[in-house]
Amino acid sequence: MAHTLFKQILTTRLPTRFYSPSEIDQLKDLRDAGYIKVAFSPQQGAMPPFATVHEITNLGRAAARYFGSTYAPLPELPSVAFVLPSQHNPAG
């Protein structure tokens, strides 16, 4: 399942390679969703194809935060500043 593979990618040092045909198919889904940047090698003779994940995109990081992954900290909420009207006029 692509979601499980995405969680694995979130906790792996990049770049990382995948060789399994099922993982390569899942990586294509994650790429198409815009979550990762990945390069796919062409099959060369007896050497099986592989995929190298280079980066998790901003969209991928946002999805990880949205779905509760521990990959990235939740964004800090902006501080709320209340501005109260002042009857004091510093101009005079």
N, CA, C and O atoms as a GROMACS GRO file, in nm:
protein
  368
    1MET      N    1   0.084  -0.118   0.000
    1MET     CA    2   0.000   0.000   0.000
    1MET      C    3   0.089   0.124   0.000
    1MET      O    4   0.186   0.131   0.076
    2ALA      N    5   0.057   0.221  -0.084
    2ALA     CA    6   0.141   0.340  -0.101
    2ALA      C    7   0.153   0.420   0.028
    2ALA      O    8   0.257   0.481   0.054
    3HIS      N    9   0.048   0.420   0.110
    3HIS     CA   10   0.053   0.496   0.235
    3HIS      C   11   0.160   0.440   0.328
    3HIS      O   12   0.234   0.516   0.390
    4THR      N   13   0.169   0.309   0.336
    4THR     CA   14   0.271   0.245   0.420
    4THR      C   15   0.411   0.275   0.368
    4THR      O   16   0.502   0.304   0.445
    5LEU      N   17   0.427   0.269   0.238
    5LEU     CA   18   0.556   0.300   0.178
    5LEU      C   19   0.593   0.447   0.200
    5LEU      O   20   0.709   0.479   0.225
    6PHE      N   21   0.494   0.535   0.191
    6PHE     CA   22   0.520   0.677   0.214
    6PHE      C   23   0.568   0.700   0.358
    6PHE      O   24   0.660   0.779   0.380
    7LYS      N   25   0.507   0.632   0.454
    7LYS     CA   26   0.552   0.644   0.594
    7LYS      C   27   0.697   0.597   0.606
    7LYS      O   28   0.776   0.656   0.679
    8GLN      N   29   0.730   0.489   0.534
    8GLN     CA   30   0.868   0.439   0.538
    8GLN      C   31   0.963   0.543   0.480
    8GLN      O   32   1.071   0.565   0.535
    9ILE      N   33   0.925   0.605   0.372
    9ILE     CA   34   1.010   0.706   0.308
    9ILE      C   35   1.031   0.825   0.402
    9ILE      O   36   1.139   0.883   0.406
   10LEU      N   37   0.926   0.860   0.476
   10LEU     CA   38   0.934   0.974   0.568
   10LEU      C   39   1.040   0.953   0.676
   10LEU      O   40   1.095   1.050   0.728
   11THR      N   41   1.068   0.829   0.710
   11THR     CA   42   1.163   0.801   0.818
   11THR      C   43   1.297   0.751   0.766
   11THR      O   44   1.382   0.708   0.845
   12THR      N   45   1.318   0.757   0.635
   12THR     CA   46   1.441   0.707   0.573
   12THR      C   47   1.528   0.823   0.528
   12THR      O   48   1.477   0.925   0.481
   13ARG      N   49   1.655   0.806   0.541
   13ARG     CA   50   1.750   0.906   0.491
   13ARG      C   51   1.749   0.901   0.338
   13ARG      O   52   1.762   0.794   0.279
   14LEU      N   53   1.734   1.015   0.276
   14LEU     CA   54   1.728   1.023   0.130
   14LEU      C   55   1.861   1.069   0.074
   14LEU      O   56   1.934   1.142   0.141
   15PRO      N   57   1.895   1.029  -0.045
   15PRO     CA   58   1.820   0.946  -0.139
   15PRO      C   59   1.824   0.799  -0.097
   15PRO      O   60   1.917   0.754  -0.031
   16THR      N   61   1.721   0.727  -0.137
   16THR     CA   62   1.712   0.585  -0.108
   16THR      C   63   1.656   0.512  -0.230
   16THR      O   64   1.579   0.568  -0.307
   17ARG      N   65   1.695   0.386  -0.246
   17ARG     CA   66   1.654   0.309  -0.363
   17ARG      C   67   1.557   0.199  -0.325
   17ARG      O   68   1.559   0.145  -0.214
   18PHE      N   69   1.470   0.168  -0.421
   18PHE     CA   70   1.374   0.060  -0.408
   18PHE      C   71   1.386  -0.029  -0.531
   18PHE      O   72   1.402   0.021  -0.643
   19TYR      N   73   1.378  -0.160  -0.511
   19TYR     CA   74   1.398  -0.255  -0.620
   19TYR      C   75   1.274  -0.340  -0.648
   19TYR      O   76   1.261  -0.394  -0.758
   20SER      N   77   1.185  -0.352  -0.553
   20SER     CA   78   1.068  -0.438  -0.569
   20SER      C   79   0.972  -0.378  -0.673
   20SER      O   80   0.942  -0.259  -0.668
   21PRO      N   81   0.923  -0.461  -0.766
   21PRO     CA   82   0.826  -0.410  -0.864
   21PRO      C   83   0.702  -0.350  -0.800
   21PRO      O   84   0.648  -0.251  -0.850
   22SER      N   85   0.655  -0.408  -0.690
   22SER     CA   86   0.535  -0.353  -0.625
   22SER      C   87   0.566  -0.218  -0.561
   22SER      O   88   0.483  -0.127  -0.563
   23GLU      N   89   0.685  -0.204  -0.503
   23GLU     CA   90   0.724  -0.074  -0.445
   23GLU      C   91   0.741   0.030  -0.555
   23GLU      O   92   0.705   0.146  -0.536
   24ILE      N   93   0.796  -0.009  -0.667
   24ILE     CA   94   0.814   0.084  -0.778
   24ILE      C   95   0.679   0.134  -0.828
   24ILE      O   96   0.664   0.252  -0.859
   25ASP      N   97   0.580   0.044  -0.834
   25ASP     CA   98   0.445   0.087  -0.873
   25ASP      C   99   0.386   0.185  -0.772
   25ASP      O  100   0.321   0.283  -0.810
   26GLN      N  101   0.408   0.160  -0.644
   26GLN     CA  102   0.358   0.250  -0.541
   26GLN      C  103   0.428   0.386  -0.547
   26GLN      O  104   0.366   0.489  -0.523
   27LEU      N  105   0.558   0.384  -0.579
   27LEU     CA  106   0.632   0.509  -0.592
   27LEU      C  107   0.577   0.593  -0.707
   27LEU      O  108   0.575   0.716  -0.699
   28LYS      N  109   0.532   0.528  -0.812
   28LYS     CA  110   0.470   0.601  -0.924
   28LYS      C  111   0.343   0.670  -0.877
   28LYS      O  112   0.315   0.783  -0.917
   29ASP      N  113   0.265   0.601  -0.792
   29ASP     CA  114   0.144   0.663  -0.737
   29ASP      C  115   0.178   0.784  -0.650
   29ASP      O  116   0.112   0.887  -0.658
   30LEU      N  117   0.281   0.770  -0.565
   30LEU     CA  118   0.322   0.881  -0.478
   30LEU      C  119   0.377   0.997  -0.559
   30LEU      O  120   0.354   1.114  -0.525
   31ARG      N  121   0.448   0.966  -0.666
   31ARG     CA  122   0.498   1.072  -0.756
   31ARG      C  123   0.382   1.143  -0.824
   31ARG      O  124   0.378   1.265  -0.830
   32ASP      N  125   0.286   1.065  -0.874
   32ASP     CA  126   0.171   1.123  -0.942
   32ASP      C  127   0.087   1.209  -0.848
   32ASP      O  128   0.024   1.306  -0.891
   33ALA      N  129   0.086   1.174  -0.719
   33ALA     CA  130   0.014   1.253  -0.620
   33ALA      C  131   0.090   1.381  -0.586
   33ALA      O  132   0.034   1.473  -0.526
   34GLY      N  133   0.218   1.387  -0.625
   34GLY     CA  134   0.299   1.505  -0.598
   34GLY      C  135   0.370   1.503  -0.465
   34GLY      O  136   0.417   1.607  -0.418
   35TYR      N  137   0.379   1.384  -0.401
   35TYR     CA  138   0.438   1.375  -0.267
   35TYR      C  139   0.589   1.359  -0.268
   35TYR      O  140   0.656   1.397  -0.171
   36ILE      N  141   0.645   1.303  -0.375
   36ILE     CA  142   0.788   1.274  -0.379
   36ILE      C  143   0.845   1.308  -0.515
   36ILE      O  144   0.774   1.318  -0.615
   37LYS      N  145   0.978   1.325  -0.516
   37LYS     CA  146   1.054   1.333  -0.642
   37LYS      C  147   1.134   1.205  -0.650
   37LYS      O  148   1.212   1.173  -0.560
   38VAL      N  149   1.113   1.132  -0.760
   38VAL     CA  150   1.174   1.000  -0.774
   38VAL      C  151   1.222   0.983  -0.917
   38VAL      O  152   1.160   1.033  -1.012
   39ALA      N  153   1.333   0.911  -0.932
   39ALA     CA  154   1.386   0.879  -1.065
   39ALA      C  155   1.378   0.728  -1.083
   39ALA      O  156   1.414   0.651  -0.994
   40PHE      N  157   1.331   0.686  -1.200
   40PHE     CA  158   1.318   0.545  -1.232
   40PHE      C  159   1.425   0.508  -1.334
   40PHE      O  160   1.442   0.574  -1.436
   41SER      N  161   1.498   0.401  -1.303
   41SER     CA  162   1.603   0.356  -1.396
   41SER      C  163   1.540   0.268  -1.502
   41SER      O  164   1.446   0.194  -1.474
   42PRO      N  165   1.591   0.276  -1.623
   42PRO     CA  166   1.545   0.181  -1.724
   42PRO      C  167   1.609   0.045  -1.698
   42PRO      O  168   1.718   0.036  -1.642
   43GLN      N  169   1.541  -0.060  -1.737
   43GLN     CA  170   1.598  -0.193  -1.721
   43GLN      C  171   1.714  -0.208  -1.818
   43GLN      O  172   1.701  -0.183  -1.938
   44GLN      N  173   1.828  -0.250  -1.765
   44GLN     CA  174   1.948  -0.264  -1.847
   44GLN      C  175   1.998  -0.407  -1.837
   44GLN      O  176   2.063  -0.445  -1.739
   45GLY      N  177   1.968  -0.486  -1.939
   45GLY     CA  178   2.013  -0.624  -1.941
   45GLY      C  179   1.958  -0.704  -1.825
   45GLY      O  180   1.837  -0.704  -1.800
   46ALA      N  181   2.047  -0.772  -1.753
   46ALA     CA  182   2.006  -0.855  -1.641
   46ALA      C  183   1.982  -0.776  -1.514
   46ALA      O  184   1.923  -0.826  -1.418
   47MET      N  185   2.027  -0.650  -1.512
   47MET     CA  186   2.009  -0.567  -1.393
   47MET      C  187   1.862  -0.525  -1.380
   47MET      O  188   1.807  -0.464  -1.472
   48PRO      N  189   1.798  -0.557  -1.266
   48PRO     CA  190   1.657  -0.521  -1.252
   48PRO      C  191   1.640  -0.370  -1.239
   48PRO      O  192   1.731  -0.300  -1.194
   49PRO      N  193   1.524  -0.319  -1.279
   49PRO     CA  194   1.501  -0.176  -1.265
   49PRO      C  195   1.493  -0.138  -1.117
   49PRO      O  196   1.462  -0.221  -1.032
   50PHE      N  197   1.520  -0.012  -1.090
   50PHE     CA  198   1.508   0.037  -0.953
   50PHE      C  199   1.460   0.182  -0.959
   50PHE      O  200   1.460   0.245  -1.064
   51ALA      N  201   1.419   0.231  -0.844
   51ALA     CA  202   1.374   0.369  -0.832
   51ALA      C  203   1.449   0.435  -0.718
   51ALA      O  204   1.472   0.373  -0.614
   52THR      N  205   1.488   0.560  -0.738
   52THR     CA  206   1.559   0.634  -0.636
   52THR      C  207   1.474   0.753  -0.594
   52THR      O  208   1.445   0.841  -0.674
   53VAL      N  209   1.434   0.755  -0.467
   53VAL     CA  210   1.359   0.868  -0.412
   53VAL      C  211   1.460   0.972  -0.367
   53VAL      O  212   1.547   0.944  -0.285
   54HIS      N  213   1.447   1.092  -0.422
   54HIS     CA  214   1.542   1.199  -0.392
   54HIS      C  215   1.489   1.300  -0.293
   54HIS      O  216   1.566   1.360  -0.217
   55GLU      N  217   1.358   1.319  -0.292
   55GLU     CA  218   1.306   1.430  -0.213
   55GLU      C  219   1.159   1.407  -0.179
   55GLU      O  220   1.084   1.346  -0.256
   56ILE      N  221   1.119   1.457  -0.064
   56ILE     CA  222   0.977   1.467  -0.029
   56ILE      C  223   0.938   1.610  -0.059
   56ILE      O  224   1.001   1.704  -0.010
   57THR      N  225   0.836   1.628  -0.138
   57THR     CA  226   0.796   1.763  -0.180
   57THR      C  227   0.726   1.837  -0.067
   57THR      O  228   0.692   1.778   0.036
   58ASN      N  229   0.706   1.966  -0.087
   58ASN     CA  230   0.631   2.045   0.011
   58ASN      C  231   0.491   1.988   0.028
   58ASN      O  232   0.439   1.983   0.140
   59LEU      N  233   0.430   1.945  -0.082
   59LEU     CA  234   0.297   1.884  -0.074
   59LEU      C  235   0.303   1.754   0.007
   59LEU      O  236   0.213   1.727   0.086
   60GLY      N  237   0.408   1.676  -0.012
   60GLY     CA  238   0.425   1.554   0.065
   60GLY      C  239   0.440   1.580   0.213
   60GLY      O  240   0.384   1.509   0.296
   61ARG      N  241   0.516   1.684   0.247
   61ARG     CA  242   0.532   1.721   0.389
   61ARG      C  243   0.399   1.768   0.448
   61ARG      O  244   0.365   1.734   0.561
   62ALA      N  245   0.325   1.846   0.370
   62ALA     CA  246   0.194   1.894   0.416
   62ALA      C  247   0.100   1.776   0.438
   62ALA      O  248   0.026   1.772   0.536
   63ALA      N  249   0.101   1.680   0.346
   63ALA     CA  250   0.015   1.562   0.360
   63ALA      C  251   0.055   1.482   0.484
   63ALA      O  252  -0.030   1.431   0.556
   64ALA      N  253   0.185   1.471   0.508
   64ALA     CA  254   0.233   1.398   0.627
   64ALA      C  255   0.183   1.465   0.754
   64ALA      O  256   0.139   1.398   0.847
   65ARG      N  257   0.191   1.598   0.759
   65ARG     CA  258   0.141   1.669   0.877
   65ARG      C  259  -0.010   1.653   0.890
   65ARG      O  260  -0.061   1.632   1.000
   66TYR      N  261  -0.081   1.663   0.779
   66TYR     CA  262  -0.226   1.654   0.781
   66TYR      C  263  -0.273   1.516   0.830
   66TYR      O  264  -0.368   1.506   0.907
   67PHE      N  265  -0.204   1.412   0.786
   67PHE     CA  266  -0.244   1.278   0.823
   67PHE      C  267  -0.177   1.230   0.951
   67PHE      O  268  -0.187   1.112   0.987
   68GLY      N  269  -0.107   1.320   1.020
   68GLY     CA  270  -0.056   1.289   1.152
   68GLY      C  271   0.075   1.216   1.157
   68GLY      O  272   0.103   1.149   1.257
   69SER      N  273   0.157   1.226   1.055
   69SER     CA  274   0.287   1.162   1.058
   69SER      C  275   0.378   1.237   1.153
   69SER      O  276   0.362   1.357   1.174
   70THR      N  277   0.471   1.166   1.211
   70THR     CA  278   0.568   1.229   1.300
   70THR      C  279   0.690   1.280   1.224
   70THR      O  280   0.789   1.320   1.285
   71TYR      N  281   0.682   1.277   1.090
   71TYR     CA  282   0.796   1.321   1.010
   71TYR      C  283   0.832   1.465   1.039
   71TYR      O  284   0.950   1.498   1.057
   72ALA      N  285   0.733   1.550   1.043
   72ALA     CA  286   0.759   1.693   1.062
   72ALA      C  287   0.674   1.743   1.178
   72ALA      O  288   0.562   1.695   1.198
   73PRO      N  289   0.726   1.836   1.253
   73PRO     CA  290   0.646   1.888   1.364
   73PRO      C  291   0.524   1.962   1.310
   73PRO      O  292   0.525   2.017   1.200
   74LEU      N  293   0.422   1.962   1.389
   74LEU     CA  294   0.304   2.038   1.350
   74LEU      C  295   0.342   2.186   1.345
   74LEU      O  296   0.422   2.233   1.426
   75PRO      N  297   0.286   2.257   1.251
   75PRO     CA  298   0.322   2.399   1.242
   75PRO      C  299   0.275   2.473   1.366
   75PRO      O  300   0.169   2.445   1.422
   76GLU      N  301   0.356   2.567   1.407
   76GLU     CA  302   0.318   2.648   1.523
   76GLU      C  303   0.204   2.740   1.485
   76GLU      O  304   0.199   2.794   1.374
   77LEU      N  305   0.113   2.756   1.578
   77LEU     CA  306   0.004   2.848   1.553
   77LEU      C  307   0.056   2.989   1.568
   77LEU      O  308   0.136   3.017   1.657
   78PRO      N  309   0.013   3.079   1.482
   78PRO     CA  310   0.060   3.217   1.496
   78PRO      C  311   0.008   3.276   1.626
   78PRO      O  312  -0.104   3.247   1.668
   79SER      N  313   0.089   3.359   1.687
   79SER     CA  314   0.044   3.423   1.810
   79SER      C  315  -0.062   3.526   1.774
   79SER      O  316  -0.057   3.591   1.670
   80VAL      N  317  -0.156   3.538   1.862
   80VAL     CA  318  -0.266   3.630   1.839
   80VAL      C  319  -0.237   3.756   1.919
   80VAL      O  320  -0.222   3.751   2.041
   81ALA      N  321  -0.231   3.866   1.851
   81ALA     CA  322  -0.207   3.993   1.919
   81ALA      C  323  -0.337   4.073   1.917
   81ALA      O  324  -0.399   4.094   1.813
   82PHE      N  325  -0.375   4.116   2.034
   82PHE     CA  326  -0.495   4.198   2.043
   82PHE      C  327  -0.453   4.343   2.050
   82PHE      O  328  -0.368   4.379   2.132
   83VAL      N  329  -0.509   4.425   1.968
   83VAL     CA  330  -0.479   4.566   1.969
   83VAL      C  331  -0.603   4.637   2.024
   83VAL      O  332  -0.710   4.637   1.963
   84LEU      N  333  -0.584   4.696   2.138
   84LEU     CA  334  -0.695   4.768   2.199
   84LEU      C  335  -0.688   4.914   2.160
   84LEU      O  336  -0.579   4.972   2.157
   85PRO      N  337  -0.802   4.973   2.131
   85PRO     CA  338  -0.798   5.114   2.098
   85PRO      C  339  -0.753   5.195   2.220
   85PRO      O  340  -0.789   5.166   2.334
   86SER      N  341  -0.676   5.294   2.192
   86SER     CA  342  -0.625   5.380   2.298
   86SER      C  343  -0.682   5.519   2.284
   86SER      O  344  -0.692   5.572   2.174
   87GLN      N  345  -0.719   5.575   2.396
   87GLN     CA  346  -0.770   5.711   2.393
   87GLN      C  347  -0.657   5.812   2.401
   87GLN      O  348  -0.677   5.932   2.387
   88HIS      N  349  -0.537   5.759   2.424
   88HIS     CA  350  -0.421   5.848   2.433
   88HIS      C  351  -0.375   5.884   2.292
   88HIS      O  352  -0.357   5.795   2.208
   89ASN      N  353  -0.356   6.009   2.266
   89ASN     CA  354  -0.309   6.055   2.137
   89ASN      C  355  -0.165   6.104   2.153
   89ASN      O  356  -0.143   6.213   2.206
   90PRO      N  357  -0.067   6.026   2.108
   90PRO     CA  358   0.073   6.066   2.129
   90PRO      C  359   0.110   6.190   2.048
   90PRO      O  360   0.211   6.254   2.078
   91ALA      N  361   0.033   6.226   1.948
   91ALA     CA  362   0.066   6.342   1.866
   91ALA      C  363   0.032   6.472   1.940
   91ALA      O  364   0.074   6.580   1.898
   92GLY      N  365  -0.041   6.462   2.047
   92GLY     CA  366  -0.060   6.585   2.117
   92GLY      C  367  -0.195   6.615   2.156
   92GLY      O  368  -0.220   6.719   2.216
   0.00000   0.00000   0.00000
